[in-house]
């Protein structure tokens, strides 16, 4: 039975890819002492184990899927990346670049001091900085150096070995440094700092006077009768509750139901349907008006829509400022996602192009708001395959152009070109939303499947030499990985606090963002008992995700024979 199984894998190696994925995605999420390997590392190790059976796969498969992955990465962060480089967040950009230099230099110096060969050095960089995409980028560049086939194969096989050895501390160590060591090093009470920052953003009692703090809690619609002696008689709907985000949506007058606007004047006996935060409605109307259970009146069309922010006039404005716009009447923000991470919805939270804001309200209000914000990011089934195909093709063609300087071929490589094509086209779609549709689930599949099929193939093909390589440099490489991970993260905390003077509430989120370590962000938020650290994550993440991948090329240039090393 076992012989038949092994022979089947050898004769149909494509099956082995799916076996590695299945094992990796089962084992990856399993936690031990609060940490897990993650899907990527678990898939890599599963591939290595399968590779011991002598399964061999074509490199063409992994290369094609890797281009798809990198294009998806660029498409997802393009709006934030391009916007950041253009004008916004100069302090965060400068901080990200400062830390990213350390993320490249420290692994490079570590590889030189340790005397690591090219492949192990590149893998040390990729694993210690937990940037899986660098495996493919570095491997592509190794193959483009003009080395002999045997040398190129040897160096390329070393990359995943070093990655696997150093990745675990890269993930766990980063989380420990940022969530536990960092606050102690600076003498910061992180939960208290986050509460202070939330107050600055209008959370809690700080915004109660304007009724804004509750405007972003769960929403409802309730009906109240206008009494014969009510002070609201003769007033227009727009005059009722100035400064409070509670709105009269519909009015029952006799047998008629009227859709209200700001100019609608109330009469005695009217029954009004009021929308807004439950707490504010109860506080405002509970003791002064009789509530009515009018199902027909309350049965208004409501809609929840993900709105993609493309209107540049809204960039940098707070939710409080946007709430005063005419188009925001009767519309409430439920969730904001920036660079794939949810950020707190607070009155002083700023909106940026590329954000996805989940809004809720009456259908006609939501439609008006979506038109002002950008466009609805509604669930669609069709992906613009022509857009994806041409984008990857032209990006890869541009990336394939090389220049020989000092005997070393220099270029973006096809993988780097695909990444930059995704960045550009992802940004362009914020301006021209009519083309290039990639639904969120499809983009997620491109990211996940593209990367992990690549990783599975790498692991399977590297399997035969993995154990020997691990025995050769295992302990030493692990220790150097600890250095390469820890030094940039510790300095990131110090630089962000003392030089860039970030508020402690967002400092550690910014550090996690620049290293693209979402696992660390989760641990930081848990330690902070708040989502506020995510506010510092977006811009550094967009820059870090791009440059850390490109640095996979740079580390090969530096370590290549005749290069920087």
N, C-alpha and C positions, 0 to 999 in steps of 0.2 A: 504493500500500500504506500509506504513512504517512498520507495523507489519510483513508483508510478507518479506520485505527487511531484517529486523533484524533477523527473524527466519532463513532466507536463510544463513546469515552470521554465525549464531550459528551452523546450521546443516552442513555447508560446510565451515569451518573456513579457509581453504586454500585460498578461494576467498578473504578473508579479507587482506591477505598479499599483494596481488596485488593492492588492493584498497589503502592501506597505501603507497605502492611504487608510485602509480600514483599521489596521493595527495602530497606526499613529494617532488617529483621531479618537480611538478608544482610550489609549494609554495617556495621551497628551494632557487631557484635562484632570487626570487623577492627581489629587493633592496628597502630599506627604509633608507634615509639619507646616501646612499652610502654603506650600509652594508646589508647582508642577513643572514638568518638562516643557509643556507647550506643544501644540500640534506639529510645528515645524521640526523641532529637535526630535520628537518622538517618531515622526515619519522618517527622518534621516537615519535614526538608529534601527528602525524596523527594516529599512532598505539595506543597511549594512548587514544585518542578520540574514536577510534573504540572499544577499550577494555571496554569502559563504557557500551556497549551493552551486555556484558557478553560473549564475544567470547573467547574461550580457544583453544590454539594450543599446539601441542606436542613440548617439548623442543628438541626432536631428530632432528627436521627440522632445527632449528636455529644452533644447534651444528654442524651438517654436513656442512652447508653452511659457518659457521665461520671457520672451518678447511680449506675449499677451499680458503677463503679470505686470511687467514694468510699465507698459502703456496704461494699464488700469490704475496703477499707483499714481502716475503723473496726472491722469485725468481727474482723479479724486482730490488731489491737493493743489491742482493748478491754480484755481482762483485765489486761494490764500497765498500761495507762493509768489505769483506774479504781482498781486496787490501789495504784498509786503516789500518786495524788491522795488516797486515803483515809488511808494511814498509813505505807507502807513507803518506805524510801530518801529521807528528807527532804533529806539533803545533795545527792543526785543531782537531786532535783526542783528545789531552790533553784539549783543550778548550771545546770540546763537552762533555767530561766526567765531567769536572768541573761544567758546567751548568746543566747537567743531575742530578748530585748529589743534586743540589739545587731544581730541579724540583720534586724530590722525598721527600727531607727532609722538605721543606716548607709546602707542603700539609699535610704531616704526622704530623708535629708540630701543624699546624692549626687545624687538626682534634682532636688532643689531648686536646689542649687548649679549643676548642669549646665543648668538651665532646661529640663528635659525635659517634654514634654506628658504628660498623664495616662497614656495607653496605654504609651508608652515607659518611663515610671517604673514602672508595674506589671510590665512585662516584665523590666525591669532587676532588680527584686526577685526574680521567679520564677526567672530564669536564674542570677543570682549566687548564690542559695541552693539551686539545683538542685532546686526543688520544682515538678515538672511540674503537679501538681494545681492550683497557684495560677493557672495560665493560665485554666482554666475558671472557677474561683471569681471571679477578678478580672473576667473577661469578663461573667459573670452580673451582677455588681454594677454594672459600667459600664452595662449595658443597663437596670438598675433605677434609675438616677440621675435619670431624667426629662429627659435630654438630647434634642435633636432627633435624628431618625433618622440624619441624615448625620453629626452629631458622634459619636454612639454607634458607628456603623459605623467611622468613622475611628479612634477611640481603640481599639476592639476589634481592629482589624487591626494596630495597632502592637504589641500585646502579644506575639504570637509572634515578631515580628521582633526585638525586644529580647531576648526569651528565647533565641533561637538565637544571637545575637551574644555574649551573656554566659555562656551555659551551659558552653561549652568550658573557659574558665578556672575557672568555678565548680567543675567536676569535677576537672580536672587540678591547678589551684592548691590546692584543698583537700587533695588527696592529697599534694602536695609539701610543703605547710606542716606537715601533721600527721605525715607519715612521715619527713621529712628535716630541714626547718628547725626544727620544734618541739623535738626531742631535742637538737639543737645549741644552740638558744637557751637551753635550761635546763641544758646540760652533762650530759646523761643518756646513759648507755650502755644503750640500750633492750633488747637481748638479755640483758644481765646483769640488768637490773631485772626482766625477765620470769622468768628462772631463779630469782631470789630470791623472787618472788611465788609461783611454783609450789611452791617448798620450803615456804612458809608454808601453802599449801593442801594439803600432804601428798604432794607428788610426789617421786619419786626416793628417795634414801636416807633422807630425813627421815621417811618412814613405813614403812620396811622392817621395823622391829621388830614392827609389828602386822600385817604382811602386807597392809596396805591398799593400798599403792601399786600392787601388781600386780592388785588386785581389779577393776580397770577396763581391763585389757588383754584381748586375745582369750581366749576361754574354751573349755574342753574338758571331756570326761568320760573318765576312764580307770579301769581295773579292777585291783585288787590283792588278793592272797590273804592272809588272816590266818594267820600261821604258828603252829605248835604252841607256840612259846615267846614269842609276841608279847605285849607289855605291854598291848595293847588288849583282850585277852580279858577278858570280864566287865564291860567298860565300856560305858556307853550311848553312842550316836552323839553326843548332845549334849555329852558330856564329852571327846571326842577332841581337838579343836583349839580350845580357848578363845581368843577374840580373833582368830582367823584365818578369813577368809571362804571356807572350803572345806567342802563338805558331802557326806555319804554319802547318795546318792539311792536306791539299790537294793542289795539283798543277795541273793546266790545262796547258799542253804543246802540242800545236797543237790541234789534235782531241782526245788526250789521257788525262785521269785524273789519276794522280799518288798520291798514299798515301804517304805522306812525313814522313821522320824521321829526326833525327838530322844530318845525313850525306848527305841528299839530297842537291845538288848544284843547285842554281838558275841560270837561263839563261834569256837573254833579250826576252821580249814578253811573259814570263810566267804570268799566272794569279794565284795568291796564295789566298787560303782561310785561313784566320787568325782567331783564337779563343782567347777569353779572355774577360776581363772586358771592357764594352763598352767605358768607359771614357778613359782608357789607349790606346785602339785601335785608337780612334779618335785623341787623342793627338799625338800618335806616327806616324800615317800614313796620317792623314787628310790633311796636307799641303805639303806632299812630294810625294804622289802617287795617281794615278787616280783610283777611286773606280769603280768597275764593277758589274753590276747586272747579275750574272751568276747563275741562279737557280739550274742547274744541279750540278755545282761545290759545291754550298752551301747546297745541299740536302744530307748532310752526316748523317749517323746514329748517333744519340745522345742518351744518356741515363742518367736518374737520378736514383740513387740507394742509399738506406740507408745501410751504411757499419757499421757492428758491430765490434768494436775494440777489438780484442783478442790477437794480436801480442804484447807480453810483451816488445819487443825491442822498440816499439813506445811510451810506457808509459812515460810521463813526457816531451816529446819533443813538441816544439812549432810548430804552423802551418808554420811559416817561415822556420824552420829547415826541416820540412817534404816537403816543396815546392821545396827544392833542390835535393830531391831524384829522381833517374831516373824514377821510376814508377809513380811519380806525374806529369809527363809531360802531359799537356793538360787537367788536372783534377783540379777542383775547389771545395772548400768547401762552401756549401750553408747554412747549418744549423748544429748545434751540440746540442744533447740532452744528459743530464747527470742526472741520478736519476729522470727521468720524467720531468725535467725542461730544457727549452732551454737556452743556455748560449751564450754570444756574440762570434761572429766569427771574431777574430782579429789576426794579425800576431803573437803576442806573447801569444795567448791563447794556453794552453797546452792540449794535448790529454791524456786521461787515459783509461785503460782497462775497458770495460763495456760501454763506450760512444757509441752513435749512431751518425755517421757523414753522413749527406746527401751530396753526391758528384755528380757533373755534368760534362759531357765532352763527347767526342767521345766514341762510344761504346767500341772500342778496348783499349782505354786508361783507361776507367772506369773498365773494366775487370781486367787489370793489377793492378790497384790501389786496388781493392777489395781483390785480392789475397795477396797483401802485408799488407793490414790493418787487415784482419781477414776473415770475410765472409759476404756475402750479406744478409741483413735482409729483404729479399723480402717478399711480401705479399703471404702467403700460407693459404690454407683453413683448412688443417688438423692439429689438436692438438694431440700431443703424449699422449693419454689418459692413456696408460699403465704407462708411466713415471709419470704422475700426480697421478694416483691411488696408485702405489707402493711408491712414494715419501711421500704422506700424510700418508699412512698406517704405514710405518716404522718409520716416524717421530713421529706419535701419539703413537705408541707402546713404543718407547724409552721415550717419555715424560710421559707416564703413570707410569713409574717406580718411586716409592716413597721411601724415607727414613724417619723414625721417629726419630727426634732429639728433646729432651726436651718435649716429648709428642705432638709435632706438626709435621704432615706429610709434608715433603719437597720434592719437585719434580718440573719438568718443566710443568707438566700437558700435556694433549693431544694437547692443543692449542699451548703451547710453543714449543712442539716437532715439530708440523707442521711448525711453523715459522722457526725454525732452519734448518729443512729439506729443506725448500725453499731457505734459504740463501746458504746452502752448494751446492745444485744442481744448483742454478742459477749461482754460481761462477764456478762450474765444466763445465758448458756449454761454458764458454769463452775459455776453453782449449779443450773441445771435442764437437764441434758444431754439430756433426752428430746426436746426440741424444737429446731428451728432447725439441723438438720444441713446443713452445707455441706462436702462432702469436700475435702481439701486440693487435689487437682488442679482441682476446680471453682472453688475460691476463687482459685487461681492464674490460671485462665482469665479469671475476672471482673476481676481486677486488670489482667492484661496486655492482654486484648482491649478492655476498657472504656476504659482510658487511651489506648491506641494508635490505636483507631478515632477517638476524639475528636481526638487529635493529628493524625491523617491528614487529617481533615475541616478542621481549623483551617489546616493547611498548604496544602491545595488551595484553599480559599476566600481565603486571604491571598496566594496566589501572585502575582497580577497586581500588587499593590502592594509586594511584598516587596523586589524589587531597588531600586526607587526609594527606599523607606524606608531600606534598608541604605546606599545612597549618601548619603543625607541626614545620617545620624547614626552611621555605622559605626565610624570610628576613635575618635571621642569616646566613644561608648557603650561600646566595648570597654574603654577605659581606666578609665572609671567602674565598669565591671563588675569589673575587677581590684581596685579599691578596695573595692567593696561585698562582695566575696568575702573578700579577704585580711584586712581590719581585724577583722571579727568572729572569724575563725579564730585569728589571732595572740592577740587578747585572751582568747579561750576557753582557750588553752593557759596563759596567764599567770594568769588567774583560777582555773582548776582547780588549778594547782600552788601558788600563793602564798596564795590565800584559802581554797579548799576543801580543799587539801592532799591531793588524791588521790594514791595510789601511782602512780608513773610507768608501771607496767605496765598500768594501766587508764585512765589519764588520757586518752591519745590515742584510745582506743576510745570513751570518753564524749564527747569532742569530735566524733568522727565520727558518733556516734549522734544527738546533738542536731541535727546538720545533715542527718541521714538519708542520708549519703553512704556507701553500702556499698562503692563503689569505693575510697574512701579507707581504709576498714577493711581491705580486702584488702591494700592496699599497706603499711599499718601492720603487719599480721601477718607479711607477708613480710620487712619490715625487722627486726621483733622476733624472727623465727624461732620464733614461738610463737602459739597461739590465744588466749592469756590476755587480750590487749586486748579481745576480744569480751565479756569479763565486765563491762566498763563500758558496753557499747553499748545493752543492752536497754531500761532505764528511760528514759534520755534520748531514745532513738529513738521510743518510744511517745508521749512528750510532744511531741517535736519534729515528728513526722509529722502530729500533729493540729493543733498551734498554727501551724506554718508554713503549712499549708493555709488555716486560718482567717485568718491574716495577709494572705492574698490579698484578703480583704474589707477589712481595715483599711487597707492601703496605698492602696486606691481611695478610701476615706473621707478619708484624709489629703491626698491629691493632688487630690481633686475640687475643682472651682471652688466657692469658699466654704467649703472644708473646712480641714484642718490646714495645707495649703500656702498 
